[in-house]
Amino acid sequence: MYYNTNSETGETLTASVKQTEKQEQIVLSFFEQNPDIHLTALELADRLNILFTSVRRSVTDLEKEGKLQYCGMKVERFGKQNRLIKLNK
């Protein structure tokens, strides 16, 4: 889902919505092709070469739809814990 926080309209809005849908599909496809992998959003962003904030948005939306799920925690950069994500089988 595209959250139109900057009030885009017309062709710009249409392009942003399509980009968001594409990113969500890329994230979901990755987990469908790798059903046993558990990654954080940061790891996923690095692997897929997608902005971290876009990955977080995609994961949040896909988790709400029941397609992905959170499955634990992992300490990452700066000693901060982040949630692990996996396919909801």
C-alpha positions as a LaTeX table, in Angstrom:
\begin{tabular}{lrrr}
\hline
Residue & $x$ (\AA) & $y$ (\AA) & $z$ (\AA) \\
\hline
Met1 & 0.00 & 0.00 & 0.00 \\
Tyr2 & 1.29 & 3.44 & $-0.87$ \\
Tyr3 & 0.92 & 5.96 & 1.95 \\
Asn4 & 0.56 & 9.27 & 0.15 \\
Thr5 & 2.16 & 11.37 & 2.88 \\
Asn6 & 3.38 & 14.05 & 0.48 \\
Ser7 & 0.04 & 14.52 & $-1.31$ \\
Glu8 & 1.10 & 13.33 & $-4.75$ \\
Thr9 & $-1.44$ & 13.51 & $-7.58$ \\
Gly10 & $-1.88$ & 12.38 & $-11.16$ \\
Glu11 & 0.90 & 10.53 & $-12.92$ \\
Thr12 & 3.30 & 10.96 & $-10.01$ \\
Leu13 & 0.86 & 9.26 & $-7.65$ \\
Thr14 & 0.19 & 6.48 & $-10.15$ \\
Ala15 & 3.93 & 5.84 & $-10.56$ \\
Ser16 & 4.48 & 5.77 & $-6.79$ \\
Val17 & 1.64 & 3.28 & $-6.27$ \\
Lys18 & 3.08 & 1.00 & $-8.98$ \\
Gln19 & 6.57 & 1.23 & $-7.47$ \\
Thr20 & 5.21 & 0.29 & $-4.04$ \\
Glu21 & 3.35 & $-2.70$ & $-5.46$ \\
Lys22 & 6.50 & $-3.82$ & $-7.28$ \\
Gln23 & 8.57 & $-3.56$ & $-4.08$ \\
Glu24 & 6.03 & $-5.59$ & $-2.11$ \\
Gln25 & 6.06 & $-8.27$ & $-4.79$ \\
Ile26 & 9.86 & $-8.40$ & $-4.77$ \\
Val27 & 9.90 & $-8.83$ & $-0.97$ \\
Leu28 & 7.20 & $-11.51$ & $-1.01$ \\
Ser29 & 8.80 & $-13.36$ & $-3.93$ \\
Phe30 & 12.13 & $-13.45$ & $-2.10$ \\
Phe31 & 10.58 & $-15.20$ & 0.88 \\
Glu32 & 8.49 & $-17.52$ & $-1.30$ \\
Gln33 & 11.67 & $-18.61$ & $-3.09$ \\
Asn34 & 13.54 & $-18.90$ & 0.24 \\
Pro35 & 10.88 & $-20.15$ & 2.69 \\
Asp36 & 13.35 & $-21.25$ & 5.37 \\
Ile37 & 15.25 & $-17.95$ & 5.59 \\
His38 & 14.73 & $-15.54$ & 8.49 \\
Leu39 & 16.05 & $-12.00$ & 7.92 \\
Thr40 & 15.73 & $-8.57$ & 9.42 \\
Ala41 & 14.43 & $-5.69$ & 7.32 \\
Leu42 & 17.95 & $-4.29$ & 7.18 \\
Glu43 & 19.38 & $-7.57$ & 5.86 \\
Leu44 & 16.55 & $-7.82$ & 3.36 \\
Ala45 & 17.11 & $-4.26$ & 2.12 \\
Asp46 & 20.80 & $-5.04$ & 1.59 \\
Arg47 & 20.06 & $-8.26$ & $-0.30$ \\
Leu48 & 17.35 & $-6.80$ & $-2.51$ \\
Asn49 & 18.96 & $-3.39$ & $-3.01$ \\
Ile50 & 15.76 & $-1.63$ & $-1.92$ \\
Leu51 & 15.62 & 1.31 & 0.46 \\
Phe52 & 15.36 & 0.20 & 4.08 \\
Thr53 & 12.25 & 2.32 & 4.68 \\
Ser54 & 10.56 & 0.78 & 1.64 \\
Val55 & 11.35 & $-2.72$ & 2.90 \\
Arg56 & 9.93 & $-1.86$ & 6.34 \\
Arg57 & 6.72 & $-0.57$ & 4.74 \\
Ser58 & 6.42 & $-3.64$ & 2.52 \\
Val59 & 7.06 & $-6.04$ & 5.40 \\
Thr60 & 4.54 & $-4.26$ & 7.61 \\
Asp61 & 1.86 & $-4.42$ & 4.91 \\
Leu62 & 2.60 & $-8.06$ & 4.05 \\
Glu63 & 2.57 & $-9.00$ & 7.74 \\
Lys64 & $-0.84$ & $-7.36$ & 8.16 \\
Glu65 & $-2.06$ & $-9.38$ & 5.16 \\
Gly66 & $-0.80$ & $-12.58$ & 6.83 \\
Lys67 & 1.80 & $-13.33$ & 4.16 \\
Leu68 & 4.87 & $-12.71$ & 6.33 \\
Gln69 & 5.40 & $-13.07$ & 10.05 \\
Tyr70 & 7.85 & $-11.95$ & 12.71 \\
Cys71 & 9.76 & $-14.82$ & 14.27 \\
Gly72 & 12.35 & $-13.57$ & 16.72 \\
Met73 & 14.98 & $-10.93$ & 17.30 \\
Lys74 & 18.56 & $-10.37$ & 16.16 \\
Val75 & 21.17 & $-7.90$ & 17.35 \\
Glu76 & 22.41 & $-5.81$ & 14.43 \\
Arg77 & 24.25 & $-2.56$ & 13.84 \\
Phe78 & 24.97 & $-0.41$ & 16.86 \\
Gly79 & 23.91 & $-3.28$ & 19.14 \\
Lys80 & 20.20 & $-2.73$ & 18.47 \\
Gln81 & 17.75 & $-5.60$ & 18.24 \\
Asn82 & 15.61 & $-5.97$ & 15.14 \\
Arg83 & 12.82 & $-8.40$ & 14.40 \\
Leu84 & 13.38 & $-11.37$ & 12.13 \\
Ile85 & 10.92 & $-11.88$ & 9.30 \\
Lys86 & 9.90 & $-15.06$ & 7.52 \\
Leu87 & 7.25 & $-16.40$ & 5.19 \\
Asn88 & 3.99 & $-17.24$ & 6.92 \\
Lys89 & 3.56 & $-20.82$ & 5.72 \\
\hline
\end{tabular}
